[in-house]
Amino acid sequence: MVDTLPQYLSGMIEIDIHKKLNSAKGEMFLEVQLSIEPRSFVTLFGKSGAGKTSLLRIISGLMKPERGKILVNKDTWLDLEKGINVSPQKRKLGYVFQDYALFPNMTVFENLHFALEKGQTKKGINELVELMELGDLQKQKPLHLSGGQKQRVALARALVQKPSILLLDEPLSALDSEMRNKLQLYLLKVHREFKLTTILISHDVSEIQKLADKVFEIQEGKIIRQGRTSEIFSPQKSLAQMELQGELLAIRAQGLAYELTIQLGKNTIVIKTSLAEGKALKVGDTLALSLEHHQPAIKKMDLL
């Protein structure tokens, strides 16, 4: 543990927002009211296209709702009736994207240094490099890093400005299971050591059970359930409510159906789908796989 790391406190987050979205099924309304306890680790859970990413973007200030309020420790980040909409740069948060979003022309150290605010010293970067075990990678550019290394750099960069809130948009979904497990431990370490309030989007039930204190389940823009992780994912929970993500590796016509080869972590599975569904897919698509009436169902990811 790095003893010199400062401890960052965060207060209660109160969210009440309304936003019209365009989904694969047409127009959808994101209408969310929720409260998040300080220093908690919560997950936004639900099928692709439910509005989870849009909610995270609204919290960060990257997307503006039609109406709503966001209060953080009684400070107003958003109140459209009063004309208040604090810029993303002034919201005390870190954001880790699924695709890392690193600058390809900069080294690891330069990516971290770029995130410094005016007046900040490099001392914090050195501490983060130690915490995230990036010492041997500081002079490397993203092109030469593995997926897990890139994600550690992205996480470190999100922490450079000493945020009180950390937003994670499926940061580990593209990694194999071994690397996911390792980085999950990093996330827990960072969350606890920095005393953050962390909001994670994830479809991985085992990941959620390992990391989260509380789950908000979102369906078609609405929160349909919320509770402790152990309550939401009890042993009695139906598999039909769970969803896995994978990459479409191959698609082959077979009579009146298509045969799909899908990569799920380290595993590769083959399933069949209808001609209508198959024609809308291409190799490289990210698919959501679930069970409906005990049969596999696939859906092309629609990020909202």
N, C-alpha and C positions, 0 to 999 in steps of 0.2 A: 504493500500500500504506500502511496505517496503522501507523507504526512503533511507536506506544505500546501497541498491543494486546498483552496478556499471552499467553504461550505455555502452553497447557494440555497436560499429559502424561497419557497413559492407559496402563494395563498390559494384559497378556494377559487376555482374557475366556474363561472356561471355563464351558460350559453343558451340563448333563445333566438334562433335564426330561421328565416324562411327564404328559399331560393328555388326558382324554376329551372329545371334541368332538362336536357334532351337525352333520353336513354334509347337503348335498342328497341324498346317497346313503345317509344313515343315520348310525349311530354310527361315529366314527373316532377313532383314538388318535394323538395327537401325541407321538412319541417321538424326541427329538433329542439327539444328543451332538455338540458341535463346539467348536473352539477358534478364536479370532479374534486375530490378531496386533495389537499396539498400533500405532496410527497408520495402519492399513490401511483401505481403502475396499472393503467387501464388499457383495455383492448376494444377497438371497434371491429365487430365481427359481423359477417353477412356475406351473401353471395355477391359476385362481381356485378357492378352496375347499381348497387343499392344506394350509393351516394357517400360512401366512406371517405374517399379521396377528396371529394368536394368539401366535405365538412372540415377535413384537415386544412385544406387550402383557405377556407374562410377563417379558421382560427388563426392561421399564419398571416392573413391579410393579403394573400395572393389572389383571392377571389372575393368579390363583393356580393352580398345577398341583396334581395329586394328590400328586406326589412329585418331588423333584429338588433340584439344587444350581446356584447361579450364583456364581462367583468372579470378581472383577474386581481385577486387580493383587494377588491373594492376599487381598483383603478379601472376606468372605462376605456376599453380598447375600441369598442364599436357601439355606437348609438345613433342610428341613422335619423331618428326623429330630431335629435339635437345637432345633427351634422357632424358627428364625431366618427372618424375612421382613422385610427393611428396607423401610420405606414408600417410595412413589414420590417423595415430596418430599425424601428423604434419599439417593436414588440420584443420583449426579452425572451426569445425562444431560439431553439436550434431545430433544424429540419433536415432529416436524412431521407433522401429519395431512393426509390427502387433501383434507379439506373446510376447511382453514385453522384452524377453531376459534377465530376472533377474537371479542372481545366487541363486538357491534354498536353498543352505546351509548357506546363509548369511542373517542377519537381514536387515531391511530397511536402518538403519544407515550404516551398513557395506557395502551394495550395493553402497550407495552414496560415502562413504569414499574411496572405491576401485577406483572410477573414478577420484580422486584427482591427479593432476600432482605433480611432485616433487617440493617442495617449497611452494605449496599452503597450506593455513591454513584451519581449520575446520569452520572458521567464515562463509564462503560462504555456507557450508552445513546447518548451523543453519538458515540462511536467507531463503534458499530454502525450508527447512522444514516448516518454518512459512508461506511462500508464498503458498505452495501447501497443507497446512493444514494436515501435516503428523506427528504432534507432538505426538499423542497418538499411532502411529503405529511404532515408531522408533525401538522398540525391537522385532517386529513381523517379521517372515519369510514369504516369498511369498506364501507358502502353505496356510497360514491363512488369506490371503487378498482376497477381492473381485476383480473382473475384473477392476472396476473403480479405486480401490485403487492401484492395480498393475500398471495401466497406469499412474497414478499420480507419482508413484515412478520412473517409466521409464522416464517420462518427466523431473523430477527433476534431475535424473542422467545424462541425456543428457545435462543439463545446468551447471553441476558442473565445467566444465573446461572453462566456460565463452566463449561459441562459438559466432561467428558472424552470423553463418548460422544454421538454424534448419531444418532437413529433417524428414518428417513424412510419413511413409509408411502405410496408412490406419490404423492409430492407434486406431480408435474408432469403427471399423467395427464389432467387436465381442460383443459389448455392447448393452444393450437395449436402447430404445429411450430416456427414462428419464435420464439415466446416460450419454448418448451421449450429450444431450443438456447441462448438467452440465459441462462436460469436454470441450465442445466447448468454453464455457465461460473462462475456465482456459487457453485454448490455446490462445485465443485473449488477455487475460490479460498478459500472458508471452510474447507474440509477441510484444505487445506495451511497456511493462515495460522494457524489455531488448533491445528494438529497434533492433530486429532481422530481417534478411531476411529469410522468412519461405517458404519452398517448401513442399506442401502437395499432396499426392496421395489420391484421394477419388472418389467413385462412387455415393456418396450421394449428389444429386443436392441441397437439402435444406441446407446441411452442407456447401457446396461450396458457396452458395449465402450468407450465414451468415458470413463466414470467409474470403473469398478470394477477393483480389483486381482485379486479372487478372487470366485468364484461358488459358492454352495451351492444346488443344485437340489433342490427339495422336491416330493415326490409322495405324496399321501394320508398326510401327517403324518410321512413319513420322508425323510431325506436320501439320495437315490439316487446323486448325483454331487457331487463338489466338485473344484475345481481353479482354475488361473489362467484368467482370462477368455478368453485366446487359445486355450486348450485346449478349453474348454466350447463356444465358438462358433467352431470352426474352419470353413474354407470347405466342408468335407465334411459339415457338420451338416445333417441333414434338415430341410426346412421344416416337416415335419409336427410337429416338436417345439416350434415357436415359436407364440406366441399374441399376438393383438392385441386391444385393447379399444376398444369404440365405443359410441355411444349410439343406441338405436333411435328413429329419427325418424318412421317411418310403417310401418304394417302393413296389408296388403290381401289379402283372400281371392281366390284364383285357382283355381277348380275344386277339385282335390284337394290343393292346396298353398296356402301363404301366401307373399306377396312382401314381403320386409323391406327397408326403406331404412335404412342404418346410416351414421352419421357416424364416420369414422376420421381424426382430426386435421383437416386441411383437405380431405380427400377424402370423397366420398359414394359408397357402393357399394350395389348392389341384389342380393340373393341370394334364393333360394327355400328354403323349409323345409317340413316335413310339417305336416299339420293338427294332429297331436298336439302338436308343438313350438310351433307358432304360437299355439294357444289359451292357452298358459301365459304368453305375453308381452304386454306393454303398452307403449305409447309412453312413452319416458323411461327404460326399463330400460337398464342397462349390461350389454353383452354381451361375452363372450369369443369371439373368432373364430379358428379354427385350421383346419388341413388334416388330413383323415383319408381315406386311400386316394385322395389327389389331389382330393378333393371338399371344399368349404367346410363346416365344422361350427360351429354356434353353441351357446353355453351362457350362461344367465343368471348374472351374477356372484353368487357366494355368499361373502361376506367372512367369513373365520374368523381 
